């Protein structure tokens, strides 16, 4: 999928009459006041002015809330502003996010009229018991119906799911991924559950009825989902919530609304670094010899994932496998790929020491 610029427009909790146990949409979006057409215009102008690569496509994205649940007049006001930039050839497309039970033919006709290209559905789980426990207010049947309708009307379909919901196991989340893959989304967002202030989940956490995932558990679950979606050619465009003043490390930021849960400002890198580590170990093991030193060749954009967060991958290779690592950068290698050259086998190392 082609890389492009995104202009994020947050519509906090507009259009959503539901209150999920984990949700504080104003906290998640980092925006406390309702959006106006003038706000939309100012945001678009700001981003257009600061984008450096004028050749990239630009997409306006209405995040947060449930866009198709907003009053129709308000939807038209916001879409009209965005659509002016499409007509002026300054913006290529529009994307919106919404709930699966807020989709019907009339709503889709309106979005199509204003050149919306992508619709993301907040699915969270395919397990109706878990959806009910979280007070989502819809069933997975709603997800299936909305997804099919969206694709039938020619939109790009996106899904959003969560890991670590109350009573959700890793098996539940793998089953959710399998169920979503059958609906043929093009893109996916994966969010680990954080306990936020002012939510029902905070009360459950405080009384001990809910225990959030640890950071390592959340990384492992998201990693397995990324492996699965990768095999299905579904692009994971986000892992973890966007960092804001309110979604941040509560130990460092007093204004953070995060009470507990697997928060990290580098969450995606933790997941991708762990996947990279698995790839390195599997390739080394495939040589079927005791390796002492290797050269890992990768694209410069992938170096951080090869080395690992705070050099974790390099340290683990040394600690667990006694393998020394040298990194070589090569722009000709695909971003997420690596090549490994054996620089020294363990037998070579022993021979060197015997000759000393």
Secondary structure as a PSIPRED ss2 file (coil, helix, strand):
# PSIPRED VFORMAT (PSIPRED V4.0)

   1 X C   1.000  0.000  0.000
   2 X C   1.000  0.000  0.000
   3 X C   1.000  0.000  0.000
   4 X C   1.000  0.000  0.000
   5 X E   0.000  0.000  1.000
   6 X E   0.000  0.000  1.000
   7 X E   0.000  0.000  1.000
   8 X E   0.000  0.000  1.000
   9 X E   0.000  0.000  1.000
  10 X E   0.000  0.000  1.000
  11 X C   1.000  0.000  0.000
  12 X C   1.000  0.000  0.000
  13 X C   1.000  0.000  0.000
  14 X C   1.000  0.000  0.000
  15 X C   1.000  0.000  0.000
  16 X C   1.000  0.000  0.000
  17 X C   1.000  0.000  0.000
  18 X C   1.000  0.000  0.000
  19 X C   1.000  0.000  0.000
  20 X C   1.000  0.000  0.000
  21 X C   1.000  0.000  0.000
  22 X C   1.000  0.000  0.000
  23 X C   1.000  0.000  0.000
  24 X C   1.000  0.000  0.000
  25 X H   0.000  1.000  0.000
  26 X H   0.000  1.000  0.000
  27 X H   0.000  1.000  0.000
  28 X H   0.000  1.000  0.000
  29 X H   0.000  1.000  0.000
  30 X C   1.000  0.000  0.000
  31 X C   1.000  0.000  0.000
  32 X C   1.000  0.000  0.000
  33 X C   1.000  0.000  0.000
  34 X C   1.000  0.000  0.000
  35 X C   1.000  0.000  0.000
  36 X C   1.000  0.000  0.000
  37 X H   0.000  1.000  0.000
  38 X H   0.000  1.000  0.000
  39 X H   0.000  1.000  0.000
  40 X H   0.000  1.000  0.000
  41 X H   0.000  1.000  0.000
  42 X H   0.000  1.000  0.000
  43 X H   0.000  1.000  0.000
  44 X H   0.000  1.000  0.000
  45 X H   0.000  1.000  0.000
  46 X H   0.000  1.000  0.000
  47 X H   0.000  1.000  0.000
  48 X H   0.000  1.000  0.000
  49 X H   0.000  1.000  0.000
  50 X H   0.000  1.000  0.000
  51 X C   1.000  0.000  0.000
  52 X C   1.000  0.000  0.000
  53 X C   1.000  0.000  0.000
  54 X C   1.000  0.000  0.000
  55 X C   1.000  0.000  0.000
  56 X C   1.000  0.000  0.000
  57 X C   1.000  0.000  0.000
  58 X E   0.000  0.000  1.000
  59 X E   0.000  0.000  1.000
  60 X E   0.000  0.000  1.000
  61 X E   0.000  0.000  1.000
  62 X E   0.000  0.000  1.000
  63 X E   0.000  0.000  1.000
  64 X C   1.000  0.000  0.000
  65 X C   1.000  0.000  0.000
  66 X C   1.000  0.000  0.000
  67 X H   0.000  1.000  0.000
  68 X H   0.000  1.000  0.000
  69 X H   0.000  1.000  0.000
  70 X C   1.000  0.000  0.000
  71 X C   1.000  0.000  0.000
  72 X H   0.000  1.000  0.000
  73 X H   0.000  1.000  0.000
  74 X H   0.000  1.000  0.000
  75 X H   0.000  1.000  0.000
  76 X H   0.000  1.000  0.000
  77 X H   0.000  1.000  0.000
  78 X H   0.000  1.000  0.000
  79 X H   0.000  1.000  0.000
  80 X H   0.000  1.000  0.000
  81 X H   0.000  1.000  0.000
  82 X H   0.000  1.000  0.000
  83 X H   0.000  1.000  0.000
  84 X H   0.000  1.000  0.000
  85 X H   0.000  1.000  0.000
  86 X H   0.000  1.000  0.000
  87 X H   0.000  1.000  0.000
  88 X C   1.000  0.000  0.000
  89 X C   1.000  0.000  0.000
  90 X C   1.000  0.000  0.000
  91 X C   1.000  0.000  0.000
  92 X C   1.000  0.000  0.000
  93 X E   0.000  0.000  1.000
  94 X E   0.000  0.000  1.000
  95 X E   0.000  0.000  1.000
  96 X E   0.000  0.000  1.000
  97 X E   0.000  0.000  1.000
  98 X E   0.000  0.000  1.000
  99 X E   0.000  0.000  1.000
 100 X H   0.000  1.000  0.000
 101 X H   0.000  1.000  0.000
 102 X H   0.000  1.000  0.000
 103 X C   1.000  0.000  0.000
 104 X C   1.000  0.000  0.000
 105 X H   0.000  1.000  0.000
 106 X H   0.000  1.000  0.000
 107 X H   0.000  1.000  0.000
 108 X H   0.000  1.000  0.000
 109 X H   0.000  1.000  0.000
 110 X H   0.000  1.000  0.000
 111 X H   0.000  1.000  0.000
 112 X H   0.000  1.000  0.000
 113 X H   0.000  1.000  0.000
 114 X C   1.000  0.000  0.000
 115 X C   1.000  0.000  0.000
 116 X E   0.000  0.000  1.000
 117 X E   0.000  0.000  1.000
 118 X E   0.000  0.000  1.000
 119 X E   0.000  0.000  1.000
 120 X E   0.000  0.000  1.000
 121 X E   0.000  0.000  1.000
 122 X E   0.000  0.000  1.000
 123 X E   0.000  0.000  1.000
 124 X E   0.000  0.000  1.000
 125 X C   1.000  0.000  0.000
 126 X C   1.000  0.000  0.000
 127 X C   1.000  0.000  0.000
 128 X H   0.000  1.000  0.000
 129 X H   0.000  1.000  0.000
 130 X H   0.000  1.000  0.000
 131 X H   0.000  1.000  0.000
 132 X H   0.000  1.000  0.000
 133 X H   0.000  1.000  0.000
 134 X C   1.000  0.000  0.000
 135 X C   1.000  0.000  0.000
 136 X C   1.000  0.000  0.000
 137 X C   1.000  0.000  0.000
 138 X C   1.000  0.000  0.000
 139 X C   1.000  0.000  0.000
 140 X H   0.000  1.000  0.000
 141 X H   0.000  1.000  0.000
 142 X H   0.000  1.000  0.000
 143 X H   0.000  1.000  0.000
 144 X H   0.000  1.000  0.000
 145 X H   0.000  1.000  0.000
 146 X H   0.000  1.000  0.000
 147 X H   0.000  1.000  0.000
 148 X H   0.000  1.000  0.000
 149 X H   0.000  1.000  0.000
 150 X H   0.000  1.000  0.000
 151 X H   0.000  1.000  0.000
 152 X H   0.000  1.000  0.000
 153 X C   1.000  0.000  0.000
 154 X C   1.000  0.000  0.000
 155 X C   1.000  0.000  0.000
 156 X E   0.000  0.000  1.000
 157 X E   0.000  0.000  1.000
 158 X E   0.000  0.000  1.000
 159 X E   0.000  0.000  1.000
 160 X E   0.000  0.000  1.000
 161 X E   0.000  0.000  1.000
 162 X E   0.000  0.000  1.000
 163 X E   0.000  0.000  1.000
 164 X C   1.000  0.000  0.000
 165 X C   1.000  0.000  0.000
 166 X C   1.000  0.000  0.000
 167 X C   1.000  0.000  0.000
 168 X C   1.000  0.000  0.000
 169 X C   1.000  0.000  0.000
 170 X H   0.000  1.000  0.000
 171 X H   0.000  1.000  0.000
 172 X H   0.000  1.000  0.000
 173 X H   0.000  1.000  0.000
 174 X H   0.000  1.000  0.000
 175 X H   0.000  1.000  0.000
 176 X H   0.000  1.000  0.000
 177 X H   0.000  1.000  0.000
 178 X H   0.000  1.000  0.000
 179 X H   0.000  1.000  0.000
 180 X H   0.000  1.000  0.000
 181 X H   0.000  1.000  0.000
 182 X C   1.000  0.000  0.000
 183 X C   1.000  0.000  0.000
 184 X C   1.000  0.000  0.000
 185 X C   1.000  0.000  0.000
 186 X C   1.000  0.000  0.000
 187 X E   0.000  0.000  1.000
 188 X E   0.000  0.000  1.000
 189 X E   0.000  0.000  1.000
 190 X E   0.000  0.000  1.000
 191 X E   0.000  0.000  1.000
 192 X E   0.000  0.000  1.000
 193 X C   1.000  0.000  0.000
 194 X E   0.000  0.000  1.000
 195 X E   0.000  0.000  1.000
 196 X E   0.000  0.000  1.000
 197 X C   1.000  0.000  0.000
 198 X C   1.000  0.000  0.000
 199 X C   1.000  0.000  0.000
 200 X H   0.000  1.000  0.000
 201 X H   0.000  1.000  0.000
 202 X H   0.000  1.000  0.000
 203 X H   0.000  1.000  0.000
 204 X H   0.000  1.000  0.000
 205 X H   0.000  1.000  0.000
 206 X H   0.000  1.000  0.000
 207 X C   1.000  0.000  0.000
 208 X C   1.000  0.000  0.000
 209 X C   1.000  0.000  0.000
 210 X C   1.000  0.000  0.000
 211 X C   1.000  0.000  0.000
 212 X C   1.000  0.000  0.000
 213 X C   1.000  0.000  0.000
 214 X C   1.000  0.000  0.000
 215 X H   0.000  1.000  0.000
 216 X H   0.000  1.000  0.000
 217 X H   0.000  1.000  0.000
 218 X H   0.000  1.000  0.000
 219 X H   0.000  1.000  0.000
 220 X H   0.000  1.000  0.000
 221 X H   0.000  1.000  0.000
 222 X H   0.000  1.000  0.000
 223 X H   0.000  1.000  0.000
 224 X H   0.000  1.000  0.000
 225 X H   0.000  1.000  0.000
 226 X H   0.000  1.000  0.000
 227 X H   0.000  1.000  0.000
 228 X H   0.000  1.000  0.000
 229 X H   0.000  1.000  0.000
 230 X H   0.000  1.000  0.000
 231 X H   0.000  1.000  0.000
 232 X C   1.000  0.000  0.000
 233 X C   1.000  0.000  0.000
 234 X C   1.000  0.000  0.000
 235 X E   0.000  0.000  1.000
 236 X E   0.000  0.000  1.000
 237 X E   0.000  0.000  1.000
 238 X E   0.000  0.000  1.000
 239 X E   0.000  0.000  1.000
 240 X C   1.000  0.000  0.000
 241 X C   1.000  0.000  0.000
 242 X C   1.000  0.000  0.000
 243 X C   1.000  0.000  0.000
 244 X C   1.000  0.000  0.000
 245 X C   1.000  0.000  0.000
 246 X C   1.000  0.000  0.000
 247 X C   1.000  0.000  0.000
 248 X C   1.000  0.000  0.000
 249 X C   1.000  0.000  0.000
 250 X C   1.000  0.000  0.000
 251 X C   1.000  0.000  0.000
 252 X C   1.000  0.000  0.000
 253 X C   1.000  0.000  0.000
 254 X C   1.000  0.000  0.000
 255 X C   1.000  0.000  0.000
 256 X C   1.000  0.000  0.000
 257 X C   1.000  0.000  0.000
 258 X E   0.000  0.000  1.000
 259 X E   0.000  0.000  1.000
 260 X E   0.000  0.000  1.000
 261 X E   0.000  0.000  1.000
 262 X C   1.000  0.000  0.000
 263 X C   1.000  0.000  0.000
 264 X C   1.000  0.000  0.000
 265 X C   1.000  0.000  0.000
 266 X C   1.000  0.000  0.000
 267 X H   0.000  1.000  0.000
 268 X H   0.000  1.000  0.000
 269 X H   0.000  1.000  0.000
 270 X H   0.000  1.000  0.000
 271 X H   0.000  1.000  0.000
 272 X H   0.000  1.000  0.000
 273 X H   0.000  1.000  0.000
 274 X H   0.000  1.000  0.000
 275 X H   0.000  1.000  0.000
 276 X H   0.000  1.000  0.000
 277 X H   0.000  1.000  0.000
 278 X H   0.000  1.000  0.000
 279 X H   0.000  1.000  0.000
 280 X H   0.000  1.000  0.000
 281 X H   0.000  1.000  0.000
 282 X H   0.000  1.000  0.000
 283 X H   0.000  1.000  0.000
 284 X H   0.000  1.000  0.000
 285 X H   0.000  1.000  0.000
 286 X H   0.000  1.000  0.000
 287 X C   1.000  0.000  0.000
 288 X C   1.000  0.000  0.000
 289 X C   1.000  0.000  0.000
 290 X C   1.000  0.000  0.000
 291 X E   0.000  0.000  1.000
 292 X E   0.000  0.000  1.000
 293 X E   0.000  0.000  1.000
 294 X E   0.000  0.000  1.000
 295 X E   0.000  0.000  1.000
 296 X E   0.000  0.000  1.000
 297 X E   0.000  0.000  1.000
 298 X E   0.000  0.000  1.000
 299 X C   1.000  0.000  0.000
 300 X H   0.000  1.000  0.000
 301 X H   0.000  1.000  0.000
 302 X H   0.000  1.000  0.000
 303 X H   0.000  1.000  0.000
 304 X H   0.000  1.000  0.000
 305 X H   0.000  1.000  0.000
 306 X H   0.000  1.000  0.000
 307 X H   0.000  1.000  0.000
 308 X C   1.000  0.000  0.000
 309 X H   0.000  1.000  0.000
 310 X H   0.000  1.000  0.000
 311 X H   0.000  1.000  0.000
 312 X H   0.000  1.000  0.000
 313 X H   0.000  1.000  0.000
 314 X H   0.000  1.000  0.000
 315 X H   0.000  1.000  0.000
 316 X H   0.000  1.000  0.000
 317 X H   0.000  1.000  0.000
 318 X H   0.000  1.000  0.000
 319 X H   0.000  1.000  0.000
 320 X H   0.000  1.000  0.000
 321 X H   0.000  1.000  0.000
 322 X C   1.000  0.000  0.000
 323 X C   1.000  0.000  0.000
 324 X E   0.000  0.000  1.000
 325 X E   0.000  0.000  1.000
 326 X E   0.000  0.000  1.000
 327 X E   0.000  0.000  1.000
 328 X E   0.000  0.000  1.000
 329 X E   0.000  0.000  1.000
 330 X C   1.000  0.000  0.000
 331 X C   1.000  0.000  0.000
 332 X C   1.000  0.000  0.000
 333 X C   1.000  0.000  0.000
 334 X C   1.000  0.000  0.000
 335 X C   1.000  0.000  0.000
 336 X C   1.000  0.000  0.000
 337 X C   1.000  0.000  0.000
 338 X E   0.000  0.000  1.000
 339 X E   0.000  0.000  1.000
 340 X E   0.000  0.000  1.000
 341 X E   0.000  0.000  1.000
 342 X E   0.000  0.000  1.000
 343 X E   0.000  0.000  1.000
 344 X E   0.000  0.000  1.000
 345 X E   0.000  0.000  1.000
 346 X H   0.000  1.000  0.000
 347 X H   0.000  1.000  0.000
 348 X H   0.000  1.000  0.000
 349 X H   0.000  1.000  0.000
 350 X H   0.000  1.000  0.000
 351 X H   0.000  1.000  0.000
 352 X H   0.000  1.000  0.000
 353 X H   0.000  1.000  0.000
 354 X H   0.000  1.000  0.000
 355 X H   0.000  1.000  0.000
 356 X C   1.000  0.000  0.000
